[in-house]
Amino acid sequence: MTSIYDASGKMVPCTVIEAGPCVVTQVKTVEKDGYSAIQLGYGERKEKNTPKPLKGHFAKAGTTPKMILREFTRFEEGHKKTFGEVLDVSVFEEGEFVDVSGISKGKGFQGVVKRHGFGGVGDSTHGQHNRLRAPGSMGASSYPSRVLPGMRMAGQMGHAKVKVTNLRILKVVQEKNILVVKGSVPGPNGSFLIIERWS
């Protein structure tokens, strides 16, 4: 993240995203595939690391091998994309709102205090020691004599799909395919994101 100053001199926290160029590598229709969708490819990939079926797929679209392929089924009427068309940040406008989804940072195996915000047993225990961040009682007694599903416990935290909604576009730099959005987006630096118009 970084920050910029708006016209009134107020500092605004923001994130800089490289958005595109993306190539339409496939157009699916109701007649042929049973539903309408477009497939976009982004990022460069070495020819030697590309499987043969994908080489033919990209050659048909007239583009070099792409790293990421994603399918989109929702698009505005009258904005159908053609095979091999290149999309860049010009499809976005300053001031409009977008949804950004990605994979959040992985935090490994975490306890209940960090994962769920438990307070722990604290210092006021009955002679216990070294249990400040323990989860405490699970709540099950002779009935039902088991831990109920969905109980908040320690476990894997992060590395999950997250969508951040209603992020306002502060700036569009078409020469470098850069979007500047207000606020934070999921994932570490260099991760891949999906940007959709807010609806």
C-alpha positions in Angstrom: 0.0 0.0 0.0 0.9 3.6 -0.4 -0.9 7.0 -0.1 -1.6 10.0 -2.2 -3.1 13.4 -1.6 -6.4 14.4 -3.0 -7.4 17.9 -4.3 -8.3 19.1 -0.8 -4.8 18.1 0.5 -6.1 15.1 2.5 -3.9 12.0 2.5 -5.7 8.9 1.1 -4.4 5.3 1.7 -4.4 3.4 -1.6 -3.1 0.4 -3.5 -1.4 0.4 -6.9 -2.5 -2.5 -9.2 -1.1 -3.5 -12.6 -4.3 -4.3 -14.4 -3.7 -5.9 -17.8 -3.3 -6.1 -20.6 -5.6 -9.2 -20.7 -6.3 -11.1 -23.9 -9.7 -12.7 -24.7 -8.4 -16.3 -25.3 -11.9 -17.9 -25.7 -15.5 -16.9 -26.2 -18.1 -19.3 -25.1 -21.7 -19.2 -26.5 -25.0 -20.8 -25.5 -25.2 -22.6 -28.8 -21.8 -24.3 -28.6 -21.0 -24.5 -24.8 -24.4 -24.2 -23.2 -23.7 -20.8 -21.5 -22.2 -17.4 -22.3 -18.7 -16.5 -21.0 -15.4 -15.1 -22.0 -11.9 -16.4 -20.9 -9.2 -13.9 -20.2 -5.4 -14.6 -20.1 -2.9 -12.5 -18.2 0.9 -12.7 -17.6 3.6 -14.1 -19.8 4.6 -17.8 -19.7 7.7 -19.5 -21.2 6.9 -21.6 -24.3 8.9 -24.6 -23.0 6.8 -24.6 -19.8 3.5 -24.6 -21.6 1.6 -27.9 -22.2 0.9 -28.7 -25.9 -2.9 -28.4 -25.6 -2.5 -24.9 -24.2 0.0 -23.9 -26.9 -2.7 -24.6 -29.5 -5.2 -22.8 -27.4 -3.1 -19.6 -27.3 -2.0 -19.9 -30.9 -5.7 -20.0 -31.9 -6.2 -16.7 -30.1 -3.1 -15.3 -31.8 -1.2 -14.5 -28.5 1.8 -15.7 -26.5 1.3 -18.3 -23.7 -0.3 -16.7 -20.7 0.3 -17.5 -17.0 -3.3 -17.1 -15.7 -6.6 -18.0 -17.3 -9.9 -16.9 -15.8 -13.5 -17.2 -17.0 -16.1 -14.5 -16.6 -19.8 -15.1 -17.1 -21.2 -11.7 -16.1 -20.7 -8.8 -18.5 -22.9 -5.9 -19.5 -25.3 -6.2 -22.5 -23.9 -4.8 -25.6 -20.3 -5.2 -24.4 -19.6 -8.6 -25.9 -15.9 -9.2 -26.5 -14.4 -10.7 -29.6 -11.8 -13.5 -29.9 -8.3 -12.2 -29.4 -9.3 -8.7 -28.2 -7.0 -7.0 -25.7 -8.5 -5.4 -22.6 -6.6 -2.9 -20.5 -7.3 -0.3 -17.9 -9.2 1.9 -20.3 -12.3 -0.2 -19.4 -12.3 1.5 -16.0 -12.9 5.1 -15.1 -11.8 7.3 -12.3 -14.4 7.6 -9.5 -16.2 4.4 -10.2 -16.3 1.5 -7.7 -14.9 -2.0 -8.1 -14.8 -5.3 -6.3 -11.3 -6.9 -5.9 -10.9 -10.6 -5.0 -7.8 -12.6 -4.4 -6.1 -15.1 -2.1 -5.3 -13.6 1.3 -1.9 -13.9 3.0 -1.3 -17.3 4.6 -0.6 -17.1 8.4 0.0 -20.8 9.1 -1.4 -22.6 12.1 -2.6 -20.1 14.7 -4.2 -20.3 18.1 -7.6 -19.0 19.2 -6.4 -15.6 20.4 -5.0 -14.6 17.0 -7.4 -16.6 14.8 -10.7 -15.7 16.6 -9.9 -12.9 19.0 -10.3 -14.9 22.2 -9.1 -13.2 25.4 -7.3 -16.3 26.7 -7.6 -17.3 30.4 -5.5 -14.3 31.5 -3.5 -14.0 34.7 -6.4 -14.5 37.1 -6.3 -18.3 37.0 -6.5 -20.8 39.9 -2.8 -21.5 40.2 -2.3 -22.3 36.5 0.8 -21.1 34.6 1.8 -20.8 31.0 -1.8 -20.9 29.8 -2.4 -17.3 29.0 -3.6 -17.9 25.4 -5.4 -21.2 26.0 -8.9 -21.6 24.5 -10.5 -22.8 27.8 -13.6 -25.0 28.0 -15.1 -26.3 24.9 -18.6 -26.3 26.4 -19.6 -29.9 26.0 -20.4 -32.0 29.1 -22.0 -35.4 29.6 -24.5 -34.2 27.0 -23.8 -34.2 24.0 -20.3 -35.6 25.1 -18.6 -34.3 22.0 -17.3 -31.1 20.5 -20.0 -29.6 18.2 -19.2 -28.8 14.6 -18.2 -25.3 13.9 -16.5 -24.7 17.2 -14.0 -21.9 17.0 -10.6 -23.6 17.6 -7.0 -23.3 16.6 -6.1 -24.1 13.0 -5.0 -22.9 9.6 -5.4 -19.1 9.2 -5.4 -17.1 6.0 -4.7 -18.3 2.4 -8.4 -18.2 1.6 -10.4 -16.4 -1.2 -11.3 -12.9 0.0 -13.4 -10.3 -1.9 -13.1 -6.6 -0.9 -16.0 -4.6 -2.2 -16.7 -1.0 -3.0 -13.2 0.2 -3.6 -13.1 3.6 -5.4 -10.7 4.1 -8.3 -8.6 7.1 -7.6 -6.5 7.2 -10.7 -6.1 5.4 -14.0 -2.7 5.4 -15.7 -3.3 4.0 -19.2 0.3 4.2 -20.4 1.4 1.7 -17.7 -1.9 -0.2 -17.2 -2.0 0.9 -13.6 -5.1 1.4 -11.4 -4.9 3.2 -8.0 -7.7 2.2 -5.7 -8.6 3.5 -2.3 -7.9 1.1 0.5 -6.3 -2.3 0.7 -6.7 -5.5 -1.4 -6.2 -9.1 -0.4 -3.0 -11.0 -0.8 0.8 -10.3 -0.6 2.7 -8.1 -3.1 2.9 -9.6 -6.6 -0.2 -11.8 -6.2 -3.0 -12.1 -8.8 -6.3 -10.3 -8.4 -9.7 -10.2 -10.1 -11.1 -6.8 -10.6 -14.9 -6.4 -11.3 -17.1 -3.4 -11.6 -19.2 -2.9 -8.5 -22.8 -4.0 -8.9 
